[in-house]
Structure formats: C-alpha cells, structure tokens
Amino acid sequence: MLLERGSEVVHPNYPTATKDPWEFEHRLRLTVEEKEQYFVQSRHYSFKEDNKQFYINDKQNPYEETKRFDWIRGDVVGSRSLLWARHCYRWSNLDFEANLKDGHGVDWPIRYKDIAPWYDHVESFIGVSGQAEGIPQLPDGIFQPPFEMNIIEKYFKQKIEAAYFDRKVIMGRTANLTRPVKGRGLCMARNLCHRGCPFGAYFSTNASTMPAAYATGNFTLRSNSLVNRVLYDEKKQRATGVEVIDRQTNEVMEFNSRIIFLNASTVATTSILLNSLSSRFPDGLGNGSGQVGRNLMDHHKGLAATASVAGFEDSYYYGKRPTTIYIPASEM
C-alpha cells in the first residue's frame, strides 16, 4: 500500500502537459494572489502557471522561518518525483571516505563497492543517459546514450580541459530516456518536464515504479492520506503501522504493516518520527540520540551558471535538451 498525502495524478494524464503557451490565461506567469498563496513555492525556479497544481499551498500549510528556508513541497501523488531536476550521479569513495579523512562526523559504515550493485539495479530500472568518462571520483554507470553537447559546450570543454589537467566537462547524467524502456517512451527534448511527462520519458513514481507495482496485482494506492505518526507496539518492541488522517473527511484511521518505509522527504519524515511518541521513544521514534530533527540537509533547489558567448551565430541547435553540462569535482 502506498499512502500519499497529495491528491491523485494518474500517468499519463497530466493536465497541462501538451498545452501551448497561449492556452494559459496569464501566459505562464503567476498572479499576485497566487504569489500570496504560494509565497514559498513561488521562490522555486520552475513554479509557474503550468504546474502550480502540483505544489502545496503555503498559506494553508505555513511554517516558521527563523532564517529563510525554501521548503519546496509537492502535494500530489508522485510529489517531487514529478518535479525533480533528474540529475543522477554516483557517490564514490571520495564521498564515503570524506568524514574519515577530514576528521569530522562519523565514518560511513560502507564503501562504494558495497553500493555499486544497487546503483546498477536502479540505473537499469529508471533509465539514465550519460557518457562513461573513467573519472574515479565520479564512477561510471549503466548508461543510455548521452545527449549531445552543442557547439559552444564542445568549445568550452576543449578550453577547460586544455587549461586544467584535473578538470573534466561532461554531459549531465540524467534520468531522461534516450532509448525506450519498460513501456516508457524516449525524451522529446521539449523542456516541459515540470508539467509531468505523458511519454514517461523521465523517471517518476507515476510513470515507472507505480506501474511496476500495479503489475504485481498486489498494490493499493490511497491518496489524500496524511501520515501523522508511526505506531509502536511496546510489547513487540517494533513499529507495527501508521496513523493516517484522511484530508477529505478528517477521519483518523490506522494501517498495519510488517514493513514500513517513510519516504516523506527530509523534513516531513523527520516530523513524523518526532510525532511518533511512545514509552520506549518519549522524544520520537528512533530518537534515543536526540539527533533526529537536527543537522538536516534537504535537497537544494539548483545550482548553475550561464553565459553569453560571442560568435557561433551560424550554429544554432534544435530542441530543448533536458540536461546541462557538468564539471565533476577534482580528485583530492
């Protein structure tokens, strides 16, 4: 069973996916009222008239900001899997050994070799396009053919790699299909991923994992179901289910399960754990250390740079590629 706080969105029926700009009343811009209702979500670069229905209403779901914190939240089935930027990079031992080498934090109990087979499995399942580069600090994966760099990017790559021996410029590795997989079509380079893709050309819960779950004949989706807390059995000393509030009726109900996965993203998952009180865990489920809710790292909204380059006017390209070039960190 999948419990989702948001309203239902069924692939491939995304309401604005095939609309032209002139079909929107405000030509993709937000009204003053919408900016007031979505005063946090509208800080996000992709929040526009064509996908506002995917996001949470901040006025109805406020939170306190001691310092600015852009909590970008989906409010539909699939949630941020419909809204993510789709870049997919493997960690290497440079990452897994960083705490040990730096002398900060706690050393990871695993290394790259332990998780590499799972990277293989995930990449094969979701479909990741990219180029094998042989860069130790950015391991290669199971790639579909990469998107092509345009002429300026090729020129930039040549200049950077000639000037810096430890730097590479590569095509971004992205969960956008350049070959069909599992009933999903390839990317049409429309640059409209934020609306939901009717071709299933990028990985989302709606287009990929949920169809696979439905195919088992043993899957139930329950939307508009807000998980309030995890239920803990004091006698069995284990979690046994969750308490849910139906957003449409306000009915409180319980669902029991042998295994529970909390996939509510960083902040909401933490909130559910802290709200899951019991005699065994008086400060929140799994919070014997007192560290749950501290030192959080949510997914950042995006980091990029752009430039205008003189010349090359005769080499304009066709299409709107869904990914960018990428410069991996140097091997330290």
C-alpha positions as CSV (number, residue, x, y, z in Angstrom):
1,M,0.0,0.0,0.0
2,L,1.2,3.5,-0.9
3,L,-0.1,6.2,1.4
4,E,0.2,9.7,-0.2
5,R,-0.9,13.0,1.4
6,G,-1.4,14.6,-2.0
7,S,-4.3,14.4,-4.5
8,E,-4.2,11.8,-7.2
9,V,-2.4,12.3,-10.5
10,V,-2.6,9.4,-13.0
11,H,0.1,8.9,-15.6
12,P,-0.1,9.9,-18.5
13,N,-2.9,12.3,-17.7
14,Y,-1.0,15.4,-16.7
15,P,-3.5,18.3,-17.1
16,T,-1.1,20.8,-18.8
17,A,1.5,18.6,-20.4
18,T,0.5,19.3,-24.1
19,K,-0.8,22.8,-23.8
20,D,0.7,25.7,-25.8
21,P,1.8,28.9,-24.0
22,W,-1.2,30.9,-25.4
23,E,-3.6,28.4,-23.9
24,F,-2.7,29.7,-20.4
25,E,-4.7,32.7,-19.2
26,H,-1.6,34.5,-17.9
27,R,0.9,33.1,-20.4
28,L,2.7,31.0,-17.7
29,R,3.0,33.9,-15.2
30,L,1.7,33.9,-11.7
31,T,-1.0,36.3,-10.4
32,V,-0.5,38.5,-7.3
33,E,-3.0,36.3,-5.5
34,E,-1.1,33.1,-6.4
35,K,2.2,34.6,-5.2
36,E,0.5,35.3,-1.9
37,Q,-1.0,31.8,-1.6
38,Y,2.3,30.1,-2.7
39,F,4.7,32.5,-1.1
40,V,7.4,29.9,-0.5
41,Q,6.8,27.6,-3.5
42,S,6.9,30.6,-5.9
43,R,10.6,31.1,-4.9
44,H,11.3,27.9,-6.9
45,Y,12.5,28.5,-10.5
46,S,10.1,26.0,-12.1
47,F,6.9,27.1,-10.2
48,K,4.7,28.6,-12.9
49,E,1.1,28.8,-14.1
50,D,1.5,25.5,-15.9
51,N,2.4,23.3,-12.9
52,K,1.2,25.2,-9.8
53,Q,-1.4,22.5,-9.2
54,F,1.4,20.1,-8.2
55,Y,2.7,22.2,-5.3
56,I,1.5,22.7,-1.7
57,N,-0.4,25.8,-0.8
58,D,1.8,27.7,1.7
59,K,-1.0,29.8,3.1
60,Q,-2.8,26.6,4.1
61,N,0.4,24.9,5.3
62,P,2.6,27.6,6.9
63,Y,5.8,27.1,8.9
64,E,8.1,29.4,10.8
65,E,11.3,30.6,9.2
66,T,13.9,31.8,11.7
67,K,16.1,32.1,8.7
68,R,14.9,31.8,5.1
69,F,14.3,28.1,4.2
70,D,12.7,27.2,0.9
71,W,10.7,24.1,1.7
72,I,9.6,23.1,-1.7
73,R,6.8,20.5,-1.4
74,G,4.6,18.6,-3.9
75,D,1.0,18.0,-3.0
76,V,0.1,15.3,-5.5
77,V,0.7,11.6,-6.0
78,G,4.3,11.3,-7.2
79,S,5.1,14.6,-5.4
80,R,8.7,15.8,-6.1
81,S,9.4,12.8,-8.3
82,L,7.4,14.8,-10.9
83,L,9.3,18.0,-10.1
84,W,12.9,16.9,-9.6
85,A,15.7,18.0,-11.9
86,R,16.7,14.4,-12.7
87,H,20.5,14.6,-12.5
88,C,21.9,11.2,-11.3
89,Y,25.4,10.9,-10.1
90,R,27.0,8.1,-8.2
91,W,28.9,8.7,-5.0
92,S,32.5,7.4,-4.9
93,N,34.9,6.6,-2.2
94,L,35.8,10.2,-2.3
95,D,32.4,10.8,-0.7
96,F,32.2,7.7,1.5
97,E,35.7,8.3,3.0
98,A,35.4,12.1,3.4
99,N,34.4,12.1,7.1
100,L,37.3,9.7,8.0
101,K,39.9,11.7,6.0
102,D,38.6,15.1,7.2
103,G,38.2,14.0,10.9
104,H,34.6,15.3,11.1
105,G,31.4,13.5,11.7
106,V,31.0,9.7,11.7
107,D,32.7,7.4,9.2
108,W,30.4,5.8,6.8
109,P,30.0,2.0,7.5
110,I,30.0,1.2,3.8
111,R,32.2,2.0,0.8
112,Y,31.4,2.4,-2.9
113,K,31.9,-1.4,-3.7
114,D,29.1,-2.2,-1.3
115,I,26.5,0.0,-3.0
116,A,27.7,-0.2,-6.6
117,P,25.5,-3.2,-7.5
118,W,22.5,-1.3,-6.2
119,Y,23.4,1.7,-8.4
120,D,23.5,-0.8,-11.3
121,H,20.0,-2.0,-10.5
122,V,18.5,1.4,-10.1
123,E,20.0,2.9,-13.2
124,S,18.9,-0.1,-15.3
125,F,15.4,0.3,-13.9
126,I,14.9,4.0,-14.2
127,G,17.0,4.7,-17.3
128,V,19.9,7.1,-17.0
129,S,21.5,8.7,-20.0
130,G,25.2,9.7,-19.8
131,Q,28.7,9.1,-21.1
132,A,31.3,6.7,-19.5
133,E,34.3,9.0,-18.7
134,G,36.6,6.9,-16.5
135,I,36.7,9.5,-13.7
136,P,37.5,7.8,-10.4
137,Q,35.7,10.4,-8.2
138,L,32.5,10.1,-10.4
139,P,32.1,6.4,-11.2
140,D,30.6,5.4,-14.5
141,G,27.2,3.6,-14.5
142,I,24.7,1.7,-16.7
143,F,24.1,4.4,-19.2
144,Q,21.8,5.0,-22.1
145,P,23.4,7.1,-24.9
146,P,24.1,10.7,-23.7
147,F,22.5,13.9,-25.1
148,E,24.8,15.8,-27.4
149,M,26.7,18.9,-26.4
150,N,26.1,22.0,-28.6
151,I,29.0,23.7,-30.3
152,I,29.7,26.2,-27.6
153,E,29.7,23.5,-24.9
154,K,32.2,21.5,-27.0
155,Y,34.3,24.6,-27.3
156,F,34.1,25.2,-23.6
157,K,35.0,21.6,-22.8
158,Q,38.1,21.9,-25.1
159,K,39.3,25.1,-23.4
160,I,38.7,23.9,-19.8
161,E,40.4,20.5,-20.2
162,A,43.3,22.1,-22.0
163,A,43.9,24.6,-19.2
164,Y,43.2,22.4,-16.2
165,F,44.6,18.8,-16.1
166,D,42.3,17.8,-13.2
167,R,39.1,19.1,-14.6
168,K,36.6,17.4,-17.0
169,V,33.5,18.8,-18.7
170,I,30.9,16.1,-19.3
171,M,27.3,15.8,-20.4
172,G,25.0,15.8,-17.4
173,R,23.8,12.3,-16.4
174,T,20.1,12.4,-16.2
175,A,17.1,10.2,-15.8
176,N,15.7,11.1,-19.2
177,L,15.4,8.3,-21.6
178,T,17.3,8.4,-24.9
179,R,16.0,4.8,-25.6
180,P,12.6,3.4,-24.6
181,V,12.4,1.3,-21.5
182,K,9.6,-0.7,-19.8
183,G,6.8,0.8,-21.9
184,R,8.1,4.3,-21.5
185,G,8.9,6.5,-24.5
186,L,12.1,8.4,-25.2
187,C,12.6,12.1,-24.4
188,M,11.3,14.6,-27.0
189,A,13.5,17.4,-25.7
190,R,10.5,19.7,-25.0
191,N,11.9,21.0,-21.7
192,L,8.4,20.7,-20.2
193,C,9.4,18.0,-17.6
194,H,8.0,20.2,-14.8
195,R,4.4,19.6,-16.2
196,G,4.7,15.8,-15.9
197,C,5.7,13.8,-19.0
198,P,3.0,11.9,-20.9
199,F,5.7,9.9,-22.7
200,G,7.1,8.7,-19.3
201,A,10.5,9.9,-20.7
202,Y,11.8,10.8,-17.3
203,F,11.7,8.8,-14.1
204,S,8.8,9.5,-11.8
205,T,6.8,7.4,-9.3
206,N,3.8,7.8,-11.6
207,A,5.5,6.6,-14.8
208,S,7.9,4.0,-13.5
209,T,7.6,2.5,-10.1
210,M,3.8,2.6,-9.6
211,P,3.1,0.8,-12.9
212,A,5.6,-1.9,-11.9
213,A,3.8,-2.2,-8.5
214,Y,0.4,-2.4,-10.1
215,A,1.7,-5.1,-12.4
216,T,2.2,-7.4,-9.4
217,G,-1.6,-7.4,-8.8
218,N,-0.8,-6.7,-5.1
219,F,-0.7,-2.9,-4.9
220,T,-3.1,-0.3,-3.5
221,L,-2.8,3.5,-3.7
222,R,-4.5,5.7,-1.2
223,S,-4.2,9.4,-2.0
224,N,-5.2,12.3,0.3
225,S,-3.9,10.2,3.2
226,L,-1.7,12.3,5.6
227,V,0.5,10.1,7.8
228,N,0.5,11.5,11.3
229,R,2.7,9.1,13.2
230,V,4.2,5.6,13.2
231,L,2.5,3.2,15.6
232,Y,4.9,1.4,18.0
233,D,4.0,-1.8,19.9
234,E,5.6,-1.7,23.4
235,K,5.3,-5.5,23.8
236,K,6.7,-6.4,20.5
237,Q,9.2,-3.5,20.6
238,R,8.7,-2.8,16.9
239,A,6.8,-0.4,14.7
240,T,3.5,-2.0,13.5
241,G,1.8,0.5,11.3
242,V,0.9,4.2,10.8
243,E,-1.8,6.5,11.9
244,V,-3.4,8.4,8.9
245,I,-5.7,11.4,8.7
246,D,-7.9,11.5,5.6
247,R,-7.6,15.0,4.2
248,Q,-11.0,15.0,2.6
249,T,-13.1,13.7,5.6
250,N,-10.7,14.3,8.6
251,E,-11.2,10.7,9.6
252,V,-8.3,9.2,11.6
253,M,-7.5,5.6,10.8
254,E,-4.7,3.1,11.3
255,F,-3.0,0.8,8.8
256,N,-0.8,-2.1,10.0
257,S,2.1,-3.5,8.1
258,R,5.0,-5.9,8.6
259,I,7.4,-3.4,6.9
260,I,7.1,0.4,6.9
261,F,9.0,2.8,4.6
262,L,8.9,6.5,5.4
263,N,9.5,8.3,2.1
264,A,8.2,11.7,3.1
265,S,11.4,13.6,2.2
266,T,13.8,15.1,4.7
267,V,11.7,17.5,6.8
268,A,8.3,15.6,6.7
269,T,9.9,12.3,7.5
270,T,11.6,13.9,10.5
271,S,8.4,15.4,11.6
272,I,6.6,12.1,11.5
273,L,9.4,10.4,13.6
274,L,9.3,13.2,16.2
275,N,5.5,12.9,16.4
276,S,5.7,9.1,17.0
277,L,5.9,9.1,20.8
278,S,5.9,6.0,23.0
279,S,7.3,4.9,26.3
280,R,10.2,3.4,24.5
281,F,10.8,6.6,22.5
282,P,9.5,9.5,24.5
283,D,11.3,12.0,22.2
284,G,10.3,10.5,18.9
285,L,10.7,7.1,17.2
286,G,14.4,6.2,16.8
287,N,15.5,9.4,18.6
288,G,17.4,7.9,21.5
289,S,20.4,10.0,20.5
290,G,18.4,13.2,20.5
291,Q,19.7,13.9,17.0
292,V,16.5,13.4,15.0
293,G,15.5,16.8,13.7
294,R,18.9,18.3,13.9
295,N,21.6,18.8,11.2
296,L,19.1,18.3,8.4
297,M,20.1,18.5,4.8
298,D,17.2,18.9,2.4
299,H,17.6,18.7,-1.4
300,H,18.8,22.1,-2.8
301,K,16.8,23.8,-5.5
302,G,19.5,24.1,-8.1
303,L,23.0,25.5,-8.7
304,A,24.1,26.6,-12.2
305,A,25.9,29.3,-14.2
306,T,25.1,30.7,-17.6
307,A,27.0,32.8,-20.1
308,S,26.6,34.6,-23.4
309,V,29.3,33.7,-26.0
310,A,30.0,35.9,-29.0
311,G,30.2,34.2,-32.4
312,F,28.8,30.8,-33.4
313,E,25.6,32.5,-34.7
314,D,25.6,30.1,-37.7
315,S,25.4,27.1,-35.4
316,Y,22.1,27.3,-33.6
317,Y,20.8,24.0,-32.4
318,Y,17.3,22.4,-32.5
319,G,15.4,21.3,-29.4
320,K,15.4,22.0,-25.7
321,R,17.7,19.4,-24.1
322,P,16.6,18.4,-20.6
323,T,20.0,18.5,-19.0
324,T,23.2,20.6,-18.8
325,I,26.9,20.0,-19.0
326,Y,28.6,19.2,-15.7
327,I,32.0,19.7,-14.2
328,P,32.9,17.0,-11.6
329,A,34.9,17.8,-8.5
330,S,38.6,17.1,-8.8
331,E,40.0,14.1,-7.2
332,M,41.5,15.2,-3.9
